Every structure is written in structure tokens, then in C-alpha cells.
Amino acid sequence: MAKQFCETCGKQTEHREWIQQKPSMYGTSRKEKLKAFLDGFFSGWGGGGAAAIDLVDRYVICQACGRKTLQNHGEQFQ
Ligand SMILES: [Zn+2]
């Protein structure tokens, strides 16, 4: 948990980090999902996991009001 400013609350509140997998750019069929998985698997090995990070959105959720804020700027969230 980390204190962070919430626009809805208008003050610093406790926030919880939440990671959501992005909707895949691949199709939804079983075959396409397997392809997406394999692509992610191999690019993850070759590219140091950078591709895997691209597949998720990082949010912080205000523990006071539940406001969800997208936070994909790459900085380390403590
Ligand atoms: Zn809030």
C-alpha cells in the first residue's frame, strides 16, 4: 500500500496496486490464444520479459473511494 493523491477524495489516500491483463491483440479462438501465448513466451525469453510487461495495465485503486487510475508510466510503484 502507498499513499497517493486521489482526485475524487481530494487528498492523499491509501492506494493498492492492481494489474490487469490487456485485451489480447490476437483473436479469441483457441488457436489464436495459443499463438499469443507462444509469442509472449518466446519474446519473454528473448527480450528479457519486456513483451510480457506490455501485456498488462497497471492500476492503482484508492482504498477510500475505489477509484481506479491507470498507471502505465513505468515508474516503480512502492
Ligand atoms: Zn479516493
PDB file of the backbone (N, CA, C, O) and the ligand in Angstrom, with CONECT records:
HET     ZN  A 101       1
ATOM      1  N   MET A   1       0.846  -1.194   0.000  1.00  0.00           N
ATOM      2  CA  MET A   1       0.000   0.000   0.000  1.00  0.00           C
ATOM      3  C   MET A   1       0.878   1.240   0.000  1.00  0.00           C
ATOM      4  O   MET A   1       1.968   1.250   0.573  1.00  0.00           O
ATOM      5  N   ALA A   2       0.387   2.281  -0.651  1.00  0.00           N
ATOM      6  CA  ALA A   2       1.157   3.511  -0.729  1.00  0.00           C
ATOM      7  C   ALA A   2       0.203   4.697  -0.719  1.00  0.00           C
ATOM      8  O   ALA A   2      -0.895   4.642  -1.273  1.00  0.00           O
ATOM      9  N   LYS A   3       0.637   5.737  -0.093  1.00  0.00           N
ATOM     10  CA  LYS A   3      -0.150   6.974  -0.085  1.00  0.00           C
ATOM     11  C   LYS A   3       0.013   7.669  -1.423  1.00  0.00           C
ATOM     12  O   LYS A   3       1.121   7.839  -1.932  1.00  0.00           O
ATOM     13  N   GLN A   4      -1.107   8.059  -1.970  1.00  0.00           N
ATOM     14  CA  GLN A   4      -1.092   8.714  -3.256  1.00  0.00           C
ATOM     15  C   GLN A   4      -2.288   9.654  -3.327  1.00  0.00           C
ATOM     16  O   GLN A   4      -3.315   9.418  -2.691  1.00  0.00           O
ATOM     17  N   PHE A   5      -2.145  10.719  -4.105  1.00  0.00           N
ATOM     18  CA  PHE A   5      -3.237  11.688  -4.191  1.00  0.00           C
ATOM     19  C   PHE A   5      -4.393  11.127  -5.015  1.00  0.00           C
ATOM     20  O   PHE A   5      -4.193  10.617  -6.117  1.00  0.00           O
ATOM     21  N   CYS A   6      -5.588  11.227  -4.472  1.00  0.00           N
ATOM     22  CA  CYS A   6      -6.790  10.808  -5.194  1.00  0.00           C
ATOM     23  C   CYS A   6      -7.594  12.052  -5.549  1.00  0.00           C
ATOM     24  O   CYS A   6      -7.941  12.852  -4.680  1.00  0.00           O
ATOM     25  N   GLU A   7      -7.887  12.204  -6.846  1.00  0.00           N
ATOM     26  CA  GLU A   7      -8.635  13.377  -7.300  1.00  0.00           C
ATOM     27  C   GLU A   7     -10.069  13.356  -6.783  1.00  0.00           C
ATOM     28  O   GLU A   7     -10.650  14.405  -6.507  1.00  0.00           O
ATOM     29  N   THR A   8     -10.630  12.171  -6.652  1.00  0.00           N
ATOM     30  CA  THR A   8     -12.007  12.065  -6.180  1.00  0.00           C
ATOM     31  C   THR A   8     -12.110  12.437  -4.701  1.00  0.00           C
ATOM     32  O   THR A   8     -13.007  13.174  -4.292  1.00  0.00           O
ATOM     33  N   CYS A   9     -11.187  11.919  -3.919  1.00  0.00           N
ATOM     34  CA  CYS A   9     -11.193  12.216  -2.484  1.00  0.00           C
ATOM     35  C   CYS A   9     -10.620  13.607  -2.210  1.00  0.00           C
ATOM     36  O   CYS A   9     -10.938  14.225  -1.194  1.00  0.00           O
ATOM     37  N   GLY A  10      -9.778  14.095  -3.116  1.00  0.00           N
ATOM     38  CA  GLY A  10      -9.161  15.401  -2.939  1.00  0.00           C
ATOM     39  C   GLY A  10      -8.080  15.402  -1.879  1.00  0.00           C
ATOM     40  O   GLY A  10      -7.744  16.449  -1.325  1.00  0.00           O
ATOM     41  N   LYS A  11      -7.545  14.251  -1.602  1.00  0.00           N
ATOM     42  CA  LYS A  11      -6.479  14.166  -0.597  1.00  0.00           C
ATOM     43  C   LYS A  11      -5.654  12.898  -0.814  1.00  0.00           C
ATOM     44  O   LYS A  11      -5.969  12.062  -1.660  1.00  0.00           O
ATOM     45  N   GLN A  12      -4.591  12.787  -0.023  1.00  0.00           N
ATOM     46  CA  GLN A  12      -3.757  11.599  -0.066  1.00  0.00           C
ATOM     47  C   GLN A  12      -4.486  10.449   0.614  1.00  0.00           C
ATOM     48  O   GLN A  12      -4.934  10.560   1.755  1.00  0.00           O
ATOM     49  N   THR A  13      -4.592   9.350  -0.108  1.00  0.00           N
ATOM     50  CA  THR A  13      -5.246   8.170   0.470  1.00  0.00           C
ATOM     51  C   THR A  13      -4.395   6.942   0.191  1.00  0.00           C
ATOM     52  O   THR A  13      -3.465   6.985  -0.615  1.00  0.00           O
ATOM     53  N   GLU A  14      -4.718   5.868   0.853  1.00  0.00           N
ATOM     54  CA  GLU A  14      -4.024   4.599   0.606  1.00  0.00           C
ATOM     55  C   GLU A  14      -4.445   4.051  -0.751  1.00  0.00           C
ATOM     56  O   GLU A  14      -5.630   4.039  -1.084  1.00  0.00           O
ATOM     57  N   HIS A  15      -3.483   3.605  -1.520  1.00  0.00           N
ATOM     58  CA  HIS A  15      -3.782   3.019  -2.821  1.00  0.00           C
ATOM     59  C   HIS A  15      -3.182   1.628  -2.907  1.00  0.00           C
ATOM     60  O   HIS A  15      -2.124   1.340  -2.347  1.00  0.00           O
ATOM     61  N   ARG A  16      -3.885   0.793  -3.614  1.00  0.00           N
ATOM     62  CA  ARG A  16      -3.426  -0.578  -3.806  1.00  0.00           C
ATOM     63  C   ARG A  16      -3.144  -0.768  -5.291  1.00  0.00           C
ATOM     64  O   ARG A  16      -3.914  -0.335  -6.148  1.00  0.00           O
ATOM     65  N   GLU A  17      -2.040  -1.414  -5.571  1.00  0.00           N
ATOM     66  CA  GLU A  17      -1.693  -1.653  -6.970  1.00  0.00           C
ATOM     67  C   GLU A  17      -2.500  -2.830  -7.498  1.00  0.00           C
ATOM     68  O   GLU A  17      -2.727  -3.809  -6.788  1.00  0.00           O
ATOM     69  N   TRP A  18      -2.926  -2.726  -8.735  1.00  0.00           N
ATOM     70  CA  TRP A  18      -3.714  -3.783  -9.352  1.00  0.00           C
ATOM     71  C   TRP A  18      -3.270  -3.939 -10.789  1.00  0.00           C
ATOM     72  O   TRP A  18      -3.166  -2.958 -11.525  1.00  0.00           O
ATOM     73  N   ILE A  19      -3.011  -5.159 -11.184  1.00  0.00           N
ATOM     74  CA  ILE A  19      -2.528  -5.429 -12.532  1.00  0.00           C
ATOM     75  C   ILE A  19      -3.568  -6.199 -13.310  1.00  0.00           C
ATOM     76  O   ILE A  19      -4.063  -7.235 -12.866  1.00  0.00           O
ATOM     77  N   GLN A  20      -3.892  -5.675 -14.481  1.00  0.00           N
ATOM     78  CA  GLN A  20      -4.900  -6.321 -15.310  1.00  0.00           C
ATOM     79  C   GLN A  20      -4.290  -6.657 -16.656  1.00  0.00           C
ATOM     80  O   GLN A  20      -3.579  -5.853 -17.258  1.00  0.00           O
ATOM     81  N   GLN A  21      -4.577  -7.844 -17.105  1.00  0.00           N
ATOM     82  CA  GLN A  21      -4.074  -8.245 -18.400  1.00  0.00           C
ATOM     83  C   GLN A  21      -4.822  -7.484 -19.488  1.00  0.00           C
ATOM     84  O   GLN A  21      -6.050  -7.397 -19.468  1.00  0.00           O
ATOM     85  N   LYS A  22      -4.078  -6.941 -20.425  1.00  0.00           N
ATOM     86  CA  LYS A  22      -4.705  -6.206 -21.517  1.00  0.00           C
ATOM     87  C   LYS A  22      -5.466  -7.165 -22.419  1.00  0.00           C
ATOM     88  O   LYS A  22      -5.085  -8.325 -22.576  1.00  0.00           O
ATOM     89  N   PRO A  23      -6.546  -6.666 -23.008  1.00  0.00           N
ATOM     90  CA  PRO A  23      -7.222  -7.498 -24.004  1.00  0.00           C
ATOM     91  C   PRO A  23      -6.225  -7.860 -25.087  1.00  0.00           C
ATOM     92  O   PRO A  23      -5.499  -7.000 -25.586  1.00  0.00           O
ATOM     93  N   SER A  24      -6.190  -9.092 -25.439  1.00  0.00           N
ATOM     94  CA  SER A  24      -5.191  -9.541 -26.390  1.00  0.00           C
ATOM     95  C   SER A  24      -5.429  -8.947 -27.770  1.00  0.00           C
ATOM     96  O   SER A  24      -6.568  -8.775 -28.202  1.00  0.00           O
ATOM     97  N   MET A  25      -4.340  -8.641 -28.447  1.00  0.00           N
ATOM     98  CA  MET A  25      -4.452  -8.161 -29.819  1.00  0.00           C
ATOM     99  C   MET A  25      -4.682  -9.335 -30.773  1.00  0.00           C
ATOM    100  O   MET A  25      -4.966  -9.158 -31.958  1.00  0.00           O
ATOM    101  N   TYR A  26      -4.553 -10.510 -30.224  1.00  0.00           N
ATOM    102  CA  TYR A  26      -4.797 -11.697 -31.024  1.00  0.00           C
ATOM    103  C   TYR A  26      -6.285 -12.043 -30.955  1.00  0.00           C
ATOM    104  O   TYR A  26      -7.028 -11.478 -30.153  1.00  0.00           O
ATOM    105  N   GLY A  27      -6.696 -12.954 -31.784  1.00  0.00           N
ATOM    106  CA  GLY A  27      -8.091 -13.368 -31.798  1.00  0.00           C
ATOM    107  C   GLY A  27      -8.460 -14.119 -30.534  1.00  0.00           C
ATOM    108  O   GLY A  27      -7.621 -14.348 -29.662  1.00  0.00           O
ATOM    109  N   THR A  28      -9.715 -14.496 -30.448  1.00  0.00           N
ATOM    110  CA  THR A  28     -10.184 -15.152 -29.234  1.00  0.00           C
ATOM    111  C   THR A  28     -10.320 -16.660 -29.392  1.00  0.00           C
ATOM    112  O   THR A  28     -10.671 -17.366 -28.446  1.00  0.00           O
ATOM    113  N   SER A  29     -10.041 -17.142 -30.589  1.00  0.00           N
ATOM    114  CA  SER A  29     -10.146 -18.582 -30.786  1.00  0.00           C
ATOM    115  C   SER A  29      -9.023 -19.293 -30.033  1.00  0.00           C
ATOM    116  O   SER A  29      -8.017 -18.685 -29.667  1.00  0.00           O
ATOM    117  N   ARG A  30      -9.214 -20.558 -29.817  1.00  0.00           N
ATOM    118  CA  ARG A  30      -8.242 -21.344 -29.073  1.00  0.00           C
ATOM    119  C   ARG A  30      -6.869 -21.315 -29.743  1.00  0.00           C
ATOM    120  O   ARG A  30      -5.840 -21.194 -29.077  1.00  0.00           O
ATOM    121  N   LYS A  31      -6.872 -21.427 -31.044  1.00  0.00           N
ATOM    122  CA  LYS A  31      -5.634 -21.459 -31.809  1.00  0.00           C
ATOM    123  C   LYS A  31      -4.899 -20.114 -31.682  1.00  0.00           C
ATOM    124  O   LYS A  31      -3.684 -20.075 -31.487  1.00  0.00           O
ATOM    125  N   GLU A  32      -5.644 -19.036 -31.795  1.00  0.00           N
ATOM    126  CA  GLU A  32      -5.051 -17.702 -31.695  1.00  0.00           C
ATOM    127  C   GLU A  32      -4.498 -17.440 -30.296  1.00  0.00           C
ATOM    128  O   GLU A  32      -3.463 -16.793 -30.131  1.00  0.00           O
ATOM    129  N   LYS A  33      -5.202 -17.952 -29.303  1.00  0.00           N
ATOM    130  CA  LYS A  33      -4.731 -17.774 -27.927  1.00  0.00           C
ATOM    131  C   LYS A  33      -3.423 -18.520 -27.701  1.00  0.00           C
ATOM    132  O   LYS A  33      -2.528 -18.040 -27.005  1.00  0.00           O
ATOM    133  N   LEU A  34      -3.331 -19.682 -28.293  1.00  0.00           N
ATOM    134  CA  LEU A  34      -2.100 -20.460 -28.169  1.00  0.00           C
ATOM    135  C   LEU A  34      -0.957 -19.708 -28.835  1.00  0.00           C
ATOM    136  O   LEU A  34       0.157 -19.656 -28.313  1.00  0.00           O
ATOM    137  N   LYS A  35      -1.246 -19.130 -29.986  1.00  0.00           N
ATOM    138  CA  LYS A  35      -0.244 -18.356 -30.704  1.00  0.00           C
ATOM    139  C   LYS A  35       0.205 -17.158 -29.866  1.00  0.00           C
ATOM    140  O   LYS A  35       1.396 -16.853 -29.791  1.00  0.00           O
ATOM    141  N   ALA A  36      -0.745 -16.495 -29.248  1.00  0.00           N
ATOM    142  CA  ALA A  36      -0.425 -15.345 -28.404  1.00  0.00           C
ATOM    143  C   ALA A  36       0.440 -15.766 -27.231  1.00  0.00           C
ATOM    144  O   ALA A  36       1.395 -15.082 -26.863  1.00  0.00           O
ATOM    145  N   PHE A  37       0.086 -16.905 -26.652  1.00  0.00           N
ATOM    146  CA  PHE A  37       0.842 -17.419 -25.521  1.00  0.00           C
ATOM    147  C   PHE A  37       2.280 -17.733 -25.922  1.00  0.00           C
ATOM    148  O   PHE A  37       3.227 -17.373 -25.223  1.00  0.00           O
ATOM    149  N   LEU A  38       2.425 -18.409 -27.056  1.00  0.00           N
ATOM    150  CA  LEU A  38       3.758 -18.789 -27.517  1.00  0.00           C
ATOM    151  C   LEU A  38       4.588 -17.564 -27.886  1.00  0.00           C
ATOM    152  O   LEU A  38       5.776 -17.489 -27.575  1.00  0.00           O
ATOM    153  N   ASP A  39       3.950 -16.608 -28.550  1.00  0.00           N
ATOM    154  CA  ASP A  39       4.653 -15.374 -28.898  1.00  0.00           C
ATOM    155  C   ASP A  39       5.150 -14.679 -27.635  1.00  0.00           C
ATOM    156  O   ASP A  39       6.292 -14.223 -27.570  1.00  0.00           O
ATOM    157  N   GLY A  40       4.285 -14.607 -26.645  1.00  0.00           N
ATOM    158  CA  GLY A  40       4.660 -13.964 -25.389  1.00  0.00           C
ATOM    159  C   GLY A  40       5.745 -14.728 -24.685  1.00  0.00           C
ATOM    160  O   GLY A  40       6.653 -14.146 -24.093  1.00  0.00           O
ATOM    161  N   PHE A  41       5.645 -16.049 -24.752  1.00  0.00           N
ATOM    162  CA  PHE A  41       6.613 -16.913 -24.093  1.00  0.00           C
ATOM    163  C   PHE A  41       7.999 -16.717 -24.683  1.00  0.00           C
ATOM    164  O   PHE A  41       8.975 -16.523 -23.958  1.00  0.00           O
ATOM    165  N   PHE A  42       8.076 -16.771 -26.012  1.00  0.00           N
ATOM    166  CA  PHE A  42       9.383 -16.692 -26.661  1.00  0.00           C
ATOM    167  C   PHE A  42       9.952 -15.277 -26.645  1.00  0.00           C
ATOM    168  O   PHE A  42      11.156 -15.095 -26.464  1.00  0.00           O
ATOM    169  N   SER A  43       9.095 -14.277 -26.834  1.00  0.00           N
ATOM    170  CA  SER A  43       9.606 -12.902 -26.786  1.00  0.00           C
ATOM    171  C   SER A  43      10.005 -12.570 -25.357  1.00  0.00           C
ATOM    172  O   SER A  43      10.894 -11.750 -25.125  1.00  0.00           O
ATOM    173  N   GLY A  44       9.341 -13.217 -24.398  1.00  0.00           N
ATOM    174  CA  GLY A  44       9.707 -13.009 -22.998  1.00  0.00           C
ATOM    175  C   GLY A  44      11.105 -13.530 -22.717  1.00  0.00           C
ATOM    176  O   GLY A  44      11.879 -12.912 -21.985  1.00  0.00           O
ATOM    177  N   TRP A  45      11.414 -14.670 -23.304  1.00  0.00           N
ATOM    178  CA  TRP A  45      12.747 -15.251 -23.121  1.00  0.00           C
ATOM    179  C   TRP A  45      13.796 -14.415 -23.824  1.00  0.00           C
ATOM    180  O   TRP A  45      14.862 -14.133 -23.276  1.00  0.00           O
ATOM    181  N   GLY A  46      13.471 -14.017 -25.065  1.00  0.00           N
ATOM    182  CA  GLY A  46      14.452 -13.301 -25.868  1.00  0.00           C
ATOM    183  C   GLY A  46      14.602 -11.849 -25.472  1.00  0.00           C
ATOM    184  O   GLY A  46      15.696 -11.289 -25.540  1.00  0.00           O
ATOM    185  N   GLY A  47      13.509 -11.240 -25.062  1.00  0.00           N
ATOM    186  CA  GLY A  47      13.544  -9.808 -24.798  1.00  0.00           C
ATOM    187  C   GLY A  47      13.553  -9.439 -23.330  1.00  0.00           C
ATOM    188  O   GLY A  47      13.195  -8.322 -22.956  1.00  0.00           O
ATOM    189  N   GLY A  48      13.963 -10.381 -22.503  1.00  0.00           N
ATOM    190  CA  GLY A  48      14.074 -10.060 -21.086  1.00  0.00           C
ATOM    191  C   GLY A  48      12.732  -9.788 -20.417  1.00  0.00           C
ATOM    192  O   GLY A  48      12.681  -9.117 -19.386  1.00  0.00           O
ATOM    193  N   GLY A  49      11.657 -10.297 -20.986  1.00  0.00           N
ATOM    194  CA  GLY A  49      10.348 -10.144 -20.355  1.00  0.00           C
ATOM    195  C   GLY A  49       9.649  -8.847 -20.690  1.00  0.00           C
ATOM    196  O   GLY A  49       8.568  -8.571 -20.170  1.00  0.00           O
ATOM    197  N   ALA A  50      10.249  -8.050 -21.549  1.00  0.00           N
ATOM    198  CA  ALA A  50       9.656  -6.757 -21.889  1.00  0.00           C
ATOM    199  C   ALA A  50       8.288  -6.922 -22.538  1.00  0.00           C
ATOM    200  O   ALA A  50       7.367  -6.145 -22.284  1.00  0.00           O
ATOM    201  N   ALA A  51       8.171  -7.939 -23.374  1.00  0.00           N
ATOM    202  CA  ALA A  51       6.907  -8.156 -24.064  1.00  0.00           C
ATOM    203  C   ALA A  51       5.803  -8.519 -23.084  1.00  0.00           C
ATOM    204  O   ALA A  51       4.649  -8.124 -23.253  1.00  0.00           O
ATOM    205  N   ALA A  52       6.169  -9.269 -22.066  1.00  0.00           N
ATOM    206  CA  ALA A  52       5.180  -9.678 -21.078  1.00  0.00           C
ATOM    207  C   ALA A  52       4.632  -8.462 -20.328  1.00  0.00           C
ATOM    208  O   ALA A  52       3.447  -8.404 -20.001  1.00  0.00           O
ATOM    209  N   ILE A  53       5.493  -7.512 -20.067  1.00  0.00           N
ATOM    210  CA  ILE A  53       5.073  -6.306 -19.356  1.00  0.00           C
ATOM    211  C   ILE A  53       4.093  -5.501 -20.203  1.00  0.00           C
ATOM    212  O   ILE A  53       3.170  -4.875 -19.682  1.00  0.00           O
ATOM    213  N   ASP A  54       4.307  -5.526 -21.518  1.00  0.00           N
ATOM    214  CA  ASP A  54       3.421  -4.797 -22.423  1.00  0.00           C
ATOM    215  C   ASP A  54       2.000  -5.342 -22.402  1.00  0.00           C
ATOM    216  O   ASP A  54       1.066  -4.664 -22.830  1.00  0.00           O
ATOM    217  N   LEU A  55       1.836  -6.548 -21.912  1.00  0.00           N
ATOM    218  CA  LEU A  55       0.527  -7.195 -21.947  1.00  0.00           C
ATOM    219  C   LEU A  55      -0.342  -6.858 -20.747  1.00  0.00           C
ATOM    220  O   LEU A  55      -1.488  -7.300 -20.666  1.00  0.00           O
ATOM    221  N   VAL A  56       0.191  -6.084 -19.821  1.00  0.00           N
ATOM    222  CA  VAL A  56      -0.605  -5.755 -18.643  1.00  0.00           C
ATOM    223  C   VAL A  56      -0.744  -4.252 -18.470  1.00  0.00           C
ATOM    224  O   VAL A  56       0.131  -3.475 -18.853  1.00  0.00           O
ATOM    225  N   ASP A  57      -1.855  -3.871 -17.887  1.00  0.00           N
ATOM    226  CA  ASP A  57      -2.073  -2.491 -17.477  1.00  0.00           C
ATOM    227  C   ASP A  57      -1.915  -2.440 -15.967  1.00  0.00           C
ATOM    228  O   ASP A  57      -2.415  -3.299 -15.240  1.00  0.00           O
ATOM    229  N   ARG A  58      -1.209  -1.415 -15.514  1.00  0.00           N
ATOM    230  CA  ARG A  58      -1.032  -1.264 -14.068  1.00  0.00           C
ATOM    231  C   ARG A  58      -1.965  -0.162 -13.572  1.00  0.00           C
ATOM    232  O   ARG A  58      -1.972   0.953 -14.093  1.00  0.00           O
ATOM    233  N   TYR A  59      -2.733  -0.498 -12.573  1.00  0.00           N
ATOM    234  CA  TYR A  59      -3.653   0.469 -11.990  1.00  0.00           C
ATOM    235  C   TYR A  59      -3.315   0.648 -10.520  1.00  0.00           C
ATOM    236  O   TYR A  59      -2.694  -0.213  -9.896  1.00  0.00           O
ATOM    237  N   VAL A  60      -3.733   1.777  -9.984  1.00  0.00           N
ATOM    238  CA  VAL A  60      -3.756   1.924  -8.536  1.00  0.00           C
ATOM    239  C   VAL A  60      -5.215   2.201  -8.157  1.00  0.00           C
ATOM    240  O   VAL A  60      -5.910   2.967  -8.824  1.00  0.00           O
ATOM    241  N   ILE A  61      -5.652   1.572  -7.093  1.00  0.00           N
ATOM    242  CA  ILE A  61      -7.037   1.713  -6.651  1.00  0.00           C
ATOM    243  C   ILE A  61      -7.064   2.411  -5.301  1.00  0.00           C
ATOM    244  O   ILE A  61      -6.421   1.977  -4.346  1.00  0.00           O
ATOM    245  N   CYS A  62      -7.821   3.500  -5.241  1.00  0.00           N
ATOM    246  CA  CYS A  62      -7.982   4.231  -3.990  1.00  0.00           C
ATOM    247  C   CYS A  62      -8.755   3.362  -3.007  1.00  0.00           C
ATOM    248  O   CYS A  62      -9.830   2.851  -3.320  1.00  0.00           O
ATOM    249  N   GLN A  63      -8.196   3.206  -1.830  1.00  0.00           N
ATOM    250  CA  GLN A  63      -8.842   2.354  -0.836  1.00  0.00           C
ATOM    251  C   GLN A  63      -9.996   3.068  -0.137  1.00  0.00           C
ATOM    252  O   GLN A  63     -10.785   2.443   0.571  1.00  0.00           O
ATOM    253  N   ALA A  64     -10.085   4.372  -0.339  1.00  0.00           N
ATOM    254  CA  ALA A  64     -11.163   5.134   0.298  1.00  0.00           C
ATOM    255  C   ALA A  64     -12.419   5.155  -0.567  1.00  0.00           C
ATOM    256  O   ALA A  64     -13.523   4.957  -0.061  1.00  0.00           O
ATOM    257  N   CYS A  65     -12.256   5.394  -1.875  1.00  0.00           N
ATOM    258  CA  CYS A  65     -13.433   5.528  -2.739  1.00  0.00           C
ATOM    259  C   CYS A  65     -13.475   4.495  -3.857  1.00  0.00           C
ATOM    260  O   CYS A  65     -14.486   4.375  -4.548  1.00  0.00           O
ATOM    261  N   GLY A  66     -12.404   3.756  -4.041  1.00  0.00           N
ATOM    262  CA  GLY A  66     -12.399   2.714  -5.056  1.00  0.00           C
ATOM    263  C   GLY A  66     -12.066   3.203  -6.452  1.00  0.00           C
ATOM    264  O   GLY A  66     -12.197   2.452  -7.418  1.00  0.00           O
ATOM    265  N   ARG A  67     -11.636   4.451  -6.573  1.00  0.00           N
ATOM    266  CA  ARG A  67     -11.300   4.997  -7.875  1.00  0.00           C
ATOM    267  C   ARG A  67     -10.082   4.275  -8.440  1.00  0.00           C
ATOM    268  O   ARG A  67      -9.076   4.081  -7.758  1.00  0.00           O
ATOM    269  N   LYS A  68     -10.202   3.882  -9.710  1.00  0.00           N
ATOM    270  CA  LYS A  68      -9.129   3.140 -10.360  1.00  0.00           C
ATOM    271  C   LYS A  68      -8.404   4.070 -11.319  1.00  0.00           C
ATOM    272  O   LYS A  68      -9.029   4.695 -12.176  1.00  0.00           O
ATOM    273  N   THR A  69      -7.089   4.163 -11.176  1.00  0.00           N
ATOM    274  CA  THR A  69      -6.305   5.047 -12.032  1.00  0.00           C
ATOM    275  C   THR A  69      -5.267   4.244 -12.792  1.00  0.00           C
ATOM    276  O   THR A  69      -4.496   3.481 -12.210  1.00  0.00           O
ATOM    277  N   LEU A  70      -5.264   4.432 -14.102  1.00  0.00           N
ATOM    278  CA  LEU A  70      -4.273   3.742 -14.920  1.00  0.00           C
ATOM    279  C   LEU A  70      -2.902   4.341 -14.658  1.00  0.00           C
ATOM    280  O   LEU A  70      -2.737   5.560 -14.615  1.00  0.00           O
ATOM    281  N   GLN A  71      -1.942   3.481 -14.487  1.00  0.00           N
ATOM    282  CA  GLN A  71      -0.605   3.953 -14.163  1.00  0.00           C
ATOM    283  C   GLN A  71       0.440   3.133 -14.937  1.00  0.00           C
ATOM    284  O   GLN A  71       1.107   2.244 -14.409  1.00  0.00           O
ATOM    285  N   ASN A  72       0.532   3.488 -16.195  1.00  0.00           N
ATOM    286  CA  ASN A  72       1.438   2.737 -17.074  1.00  0.00           C
ATOM    287  C   ASN A  72       2.668   3.544 -17.450  1.00  0.00           C
ATOM    288  O   ASN A  72       3.166   3.446 -18.571  1.00  0.00           O
ATOM    289  N   HIS A  73       3.149   4.331 -16.522  1.00  0.00           N
ATOM    290  CA  HIS A  73       4.256   5.228 -16.864  1.00  0.00           C
ATOM    291  C   HIS A  73       5.627   4.623 -16.574  1.00  0.00           C
ATOM    292  O   HIS A  73       6.661   5.249 -16.809  1.00  0.00           O
ATOM    293  N   GLY A  74       5.613   3.414 -16.069  1.00  0.00           N
ATOM    294  CA  GLY A  74       6.879   2.715 -15.926  1.00  0.00           C
ATOM    295  C   GLY A  74       7.643   2.963 -14.639  1.00  0.00           C
ATOM    296  O   GLY A  74       8.598   2.247 -14.337  1.00  0.00           O
ATOM    297  N   GLU A  75       7.234   3.972 -13.873  1.00  0.00           N
ATOM    298  CA  GLU A  75       7.978   4.221 -12.638  1.00  0.00           C
ATOM    299  C   GLU A  75       7.660   3.136 -11.620  1.00  0.00           C
ATOM    300  O   GLU A  75       6.591   2.527 -11.655  1.00  0.00           O
ATOM    301  N   GLN A  76       8.589   2.907 -10.726  1.00  0.00           N
ATOM    302  CA  GLN A  76       8.405   1.874  -9.720  1.00  0.00           C
ATOM    303  C   GLN A  76       7.397   2.338  -8.696  1.00  0.00           C
ATOM    304  O   GLN A  76       7.569   3.389  -8.080  1.00  0.00           O
ATOM    305  N   PHE A  77       6.356   1.569  -8.511  1.00  0.00           N
ATOM    306  CA  PHE A  77       5.327   1.928  -7.547  1.00  0.00           C
ATOM    307  C   PHE A  77       5.619   1.223  -6.231  1.00  0.00           C
ATOM    308  O   PHE A  77       5.652  -0.006  -6.159  1.00  0.00           O
ATOM    309  N   GLN A  78       5.823   2.004  -5.220  1.00  0.00           N
ATOM    310  CA  GLN A  78       6.179   1.431  -3.921  1.00  0.00           C
ATOM    311  C   GLN A  78       4.952   1.045  -3.131  1.00  0.00           C
ATOM    312  O   GLN A  78       5.070   0.547  -2.011  1.00  0.00           O
TER     313      GLN A  78
HETATM  314 ZN    ZN A 101     -10.352   8.251  -3.494  1.00  0.00          ZN2+
END
